[in-house]
């Protein structure tokens, strides 16, 4: 996901996966690429194609999850005129389009059992039959498939053909998630940040503040490199003080103080127009205070945590509500160990 045809990274786990793809590329055998969303499965497929002797031939990409089940077989194998309602003319399928080249099947695990059966025959015999045709067509296609599902488990459960899985796994390349790619978050963030700054016409790259860099290191990155790219590019283009290190990053683009609240889960029924009851004021027993600093810190933490909650954890809005600067609020949150996951 780093770029259309470029890998960025230096971690051992990442480089091992790239090296395995490079070694498998010259082999005209099927390869299965496994990885979470956003890890770069299509980039690996492109590498397998470009480093093979098929590099001058077509690389055809098909997302198996993007089409309704009724159209998948027609897309893969083509159809003749009048084969079904709406088939006003004959059409070659992806296999014929990829002849002498590579066919990349993304989201392989979503294929129906009937499509799997026809795919098995195409892989095993090198023949495809258009829907409505009486004769098969010979094709020379190298299959690269990708998934984020546990296909061996699906085969055990009977929802994926075990014999098809066997034929597609001459080599299996499993891509590491970003969270285990040691050192790559910083490298990727800098790369995406510089690229976005250049797109915006910035004369210099201010970099990220230490707090932002640490926040990116601590984030779990469920969307992997694709998510990181979005987060970094969003942080750069939103930053007004481009001559200073970028000091704010937003991981959730849907975060907003005006985000609609879910319906309250309560058995009580409010009267129409009745305002929600205000929280009871806190009661303090000053006679019990035997450590002033600890008591003040606890009180400060309670105030800040309440203000964050009231402002839906929008830190700039909270800082404004408390009469603090953004950096002061961040320091206070760090001091008390406050985060939205608390």
C-alpha positions in Angstrom: 0.0 0.0 0.0 3.0 2.3 0.2 2.8 3.3 -3.5 1.5 1.8 -6.7 4.8 0.0 -7.4 7.1 0.8 -4.5 7.7 -0.9 -1.2 8.8 1.2 1.8 10.2 -0.6 4.9 13.2 -1.9 6.6 11.9 -4.4 9.2 13.1 -8.0 8.9 9.6 -9.5 8.8 8.6 -7.2 5.9 11.8 -7.7 3.9 11.6 -11.5 4.3 8.1 -11.4 2.7 9.3 -9.2 -0.2 12.3 -11.5 -0.7 10.0 -14.6 -0.8 7.9 -12.9 -3.5 11.0 -12.1 -5.5 12.2 -15.7 -5.4 8.8 -17.0 -6.4 8.3 -14.5 -9.2 10.1 -16.4 -12.0 8.1 -19.6 -11.3 5.0 -19.9 -13.4 3.1 -21.4 -10.5 0.2 -20.2 -8.4 0.9 -18.1 -5.3 -1.4 -17.3 -2.4 -0.8 -14.0 -0.6 -2.2 -13.7 2.9 -2.5 -10.5 5.0 -4.7 -8.2 6.8 -6.4 -5.3 5.0 -3.9 -2.6 4.0 -0.8 -4.7 4.2 0.0 -4.5 0.4 -1.2 -7.7 -1.0 -1.8 -6.2 -4.5 1.7 -4.8 -4.4 3.1 -8.3 -3.9 1.0 -9.5 -6.8 2.4 -6.8 -9.0 5.9 -7.7 -7.9 5.3 -11.4 -8.7 4.2 -10.3 -12.2 6.8 -7.7 -13.0 9.7 -9.9 -12.0 8.5 -12.9 -14.0 9.0 -13.6 -17.7 5.3 -12.5 -18.2 6.1 -8.9 -17.3 5.3 -7.6 -20.8 1.9 -9.4 -20.8 -1.3 -8.3 -19.0 -1.7 -8.2 -15.2 -5.5 -8.5 -14.8 -7.0 -7.7 -11.3 -10.3 -8.9 -10.1 -11.8 -8.3 -6.7 -14.0 -11.3 -6.0 -15.9 -9.5 -3.3 -16.8 -6.5 -5.5 -19.3 -8.4 -7.7 -22.6 -10.1 -6.9 -22.4 -13.9 -6.9 -24.6 -14.1 -10.1 -21.9 -12.1 -12.1 -18.7 -13.6 -10.8 -18.6 -16.6 -13.1 -19.4 -14.4 -16.1 -16.6 -12.0 -15.1 -14.1 -14.8 -14.7 -14.9 -17.0 -17.6 -16.9 -14.7 -20.0 -20.2 -15.4 -21.8 -21.7 -15.7 -25.2 -24.4 -13.5 -26.7 -27.8 -14.4 -25.3 -26.3 -16.7 -22.5 -28.5 -14.9 -20.0 -30.8 -11.9 -19.7 -28.8 -8.8 -20.5 -26.0 -10.6 -22.4 -26.5 -8.6 -25.6 -23.1 -9.5 -26.9 -20.3 -12.0 -26.3 -17.7 -11.0 -23.8 -14.3 -12.4 -22.9 -13.7 -13.1 -19.2 -10.8 -12.2 -17.0 -9.0 -15.5 -17.8 -9.0 -14.8 -21.5 -7.9 -11.2 -20.9 -5.0 -12.4 -18.8 -3.9 -15.0 -21.4 0.0 -15.3 -21.3 0.0 -13.0 -18.3 -1.1 -12.9 -14.6 -4.6 -13.0 -13.1 -4.7 -11.5 -9.6 -7.8 -12.7 -7.6 -8.3 -10.6 -4.6 -10.6 -11.6 -1.7 -10.5 -15.2 -3.0 -12.3 -16.5 0.1 -15.6 -14.9 -1.0 -15.9 -17.0 -4.1 -19.0 -19.2 -4.3 -18.6 -23.0 -4.3 -19.8 -23.1 -8.0 -17.2 -20.5 -9.0 -14.6 -22.4 -7.0 -15.4 -25.6 -9.0 -15.0 -23.8 -12.3 -11.8 -22.1 -11.1 -10.4 -25.5 -10.1 -10.9 -26.8 -13.7 -9.3 -23.7 -15.2 -6.3 -24.0 -12.9 -5.9 -27.7 -13.4 -6.5 -28.0 -17.1 -5.8 -24.5 -18.4 -9.2 -24.3 -20.0 -12.2 -22.0 -19.6 -15.6 -22.2 -21.0 -17.7 -19.1 -21.5 -21.2 -19.2 -20.1 -23.4 -20.4 -23.0 -20.5 -21.8 -25.0 -20.1 -25.5 -26.0 -16.4 -25.6 -26.4 -13.6 -24.6 -23.9 -10.8 -22.1 -24.7 -7.2 -22.8 -23.9 -5.5 -20.2 -21.7 -2.0 -19.8 -20.2 -2.6 -17.8 -17.0 -0.5 -17.5 -13.9 -2.8 -17.2 -10.8 -1.9 -15.0 -7.9 -4.7 -15.0 -5.2 -5.0 -13.0 -2.0 -7.1 -13.2 1.1 -7.3 -12.1 4.7 -9.3 -15.2 5.7 -8.2 -18.5 7.2 -8.7 -20.7 4.1 -7.4 -23.9 5.7 -10.0 -23.5 8.3 -12.7 -22.8 5.7 -11.6 -25.9 3.9 -12.0 -27.9 7.1 -15.5 -26.4 7.5 -16.4 -27.3 3.9 -16.9 -23.7 2.8 -13.8 -23.7 0.6 -12.7 -26.5 -1.7 -9.6 -28.2 -0.3 -8.5 -29.4 -3.7 -8.6 -25.8 -5.0 -6.6 -24.6 -2.0 -4.0 -27.3 -2.7 -3.6 -26.1 -6.3 -3.3 -22.4 -5.5 -0.6 -22.8 -2.8 2.6 -23.7 -4.6 3.9 -20.8 -2.5 2.2 -18.9 0.3 3.4 -15.4 1.2 2.1 -14.1 4.5 2.5 -10.3 4.9 3.3 -9.0 8.4 0.9 -6.4 9.9 2.3 -2.9 10.4 2.2 -3.2 14.2 5.0 -5.9 14.1 7.1 -4.1 11.5 9.7 -2.7 13.9 11.0 0.7 12.8 8.7 0.9 9.7 6.1 3.3 11.2 8.6 6.1 11.5 10.0 5.4 8.0 6.6 5.2 6.4 5.2 8.3 8.2 8.2 10.4 7.1 7.8 9.2 3.5 4.1 9.9 3.3 4.5 13.2 5.1 7.2 14.4 2.8 5.1 13.4 -0.2 2.1 15.2 1.0 4.1 18.3 1.9 5.5 18.4 -1.6 2.0 18.0 -3.0 0.9 21.1 -0.9 3.9 23.1 -2.2 5.7 23.3 1.2 9.3 24.5 0.8 10.5 22.5 3.8 9.4 19.4 5.7 8.8 20.3 9.4 8.5 16.7 10.5 6.4 15.4 13.4 6.6 16.4 17.1 7.9 13.8 19.5 4.4 13.4 20.9 2.8 12.7 17.6 5.6 10.3 16.6 5.0 8.4 19.9 1.3 8.4 19.4 1.8 6.8 15.9 4.1 4.2 17.4 1.5 3.4 20.1 -1.5 3.1 17.7 -2.5 -0.5 16.8 -3.1 0.3 13.1 -6.0 -2.1 12.3 -5.9 -0.7 8.7 -2.2 -1.1 8.5 -0.2 0.9 5.9 -3.3 2.1 4.1 -4.6 3.6 7.4 -1.2 5.1 8.2 -1.0 6.8 4.9 -4.5 8.4 5.4 -3.6 9.5 9.0 -0.3 11.1 8.0 -1.7 12.8 4.9 -4.6 14.1 6.9 -2.3 15.5 9.6 -0.1 17.2 7.1 -2.8 18.9 5.1 -4.7 20.1 8.2 -1.6 21.6 9.8 -1.5 25.4 9.5 1.9 26.1 11.1 3.9 24.3 8.5 7.2 25.9 9.8 6.9 23.9 13.1 6.8 20.2 13.7 3.3 18.8 13.1 1.8 18.6 16.6 -1.5 17.0 16.1 -2.7 13.8 14.5 -6.3 12.4 14.2 -6.6 8.6 14.0 -10.4 8.6 13.7 -11.6 10.8 10.9 -15.2 10.5 12.3 -14.2 11.9 15.6 -16.2 15.1 16.2 -17.8 16.9 19.1 -21.0 16.9 17.1 -21.0 13.2 16.4 -24.5 11.8 16.9 -24.9 10.1 20.2 -26.3 6.5 20.4 -29.7 6.2 22.0 -29.4 5.9 25.8 -29.8 2.4 27.2 -32.1 2.9 30.0 -35.4 1.5 31.3 -36.5 4.9 32.5 -38.8 6.9 30.2 -38.2 10.7 30.0 -41.1 13.0 29.5 -41.1 14.9 26.2 -39.1 18.1 26.6 -37.7 17.1 29.9 -34.0 18.0 30.3 -31.7 15.2 31.4 -30.9 15.2 35.1 -27.7 17.0 35.9 -25.0 14.9 37.6 -24.9 15.3 41.4 -22.1 17.6 42.5 -19.1 15.9 44.0 -18.8 15.9 47.7 -15.4 16.4 49.3 -14.4 15.6 52.9 -11.6 18.0 53.5 -11.0 16.6 56.9 -9.8 13.4 55.2 -7.1 15.2 53.1 -3.6 14.2 54.4 -1.7 14.8 51.2 -2.5 18.1 49.5 -0.5 17.4 46.3 -2.2 14.0 45.8 -5.6 15.5 46.5 -5.1 18.4 44.1 -3.8 16.0 41.4 -6.8 13.7 41.9 -9.2 16.7 41.6 -7.4 18.0 38.5 -7.6 14.5 36.9 -11.3 14.3 37.6 -11.9 17.8 36.1 -9.9 17.0 32.9 -11.4 13.6 32.4 -14.9 15.0 32.8 -14.2 17.8 30.3 -12.8 15.3 27.8 -15.9 13.2 28.1 -18.2 16.2 27.7 -16.3 17.2 24.5 -16.3 13.7 23.1 -12.5 13.5 23.6 -11.9 16.3 21.1 -8.7 17.6 22.6 -8.7 21.0 21.0 -12.3 21.6 22.1 -11.5 20.4 25.6 -8.5 22.7 25.9 -10.6 25.6 24.8 -13.3 24.8 27.4 -10.7 24.6 30.2 -8.8 27.7 29.2 -5.7 25.7 28.3 -3.5 25.6 25.3 -3.5 22.3 23.3 0.1 21.5 24.5 -1.0 22.2 28.2 -3.9 19.8 27.9 -1.7 17.1 26.3 0.8 17.5 29.1 -2.0 17.2 31.7 -3.4 14.1 29.9 0.1 12.5 29.9 0.6 13.4 33.5 -2.6 11.6 34.6 -2.4 8.8 32.1 -5.6 9.8 30.3 -6.6 8.3 27.0 -9.9 7.6 25.3 -9.4 3.8 26.0 -9.4 4.4 29.8 
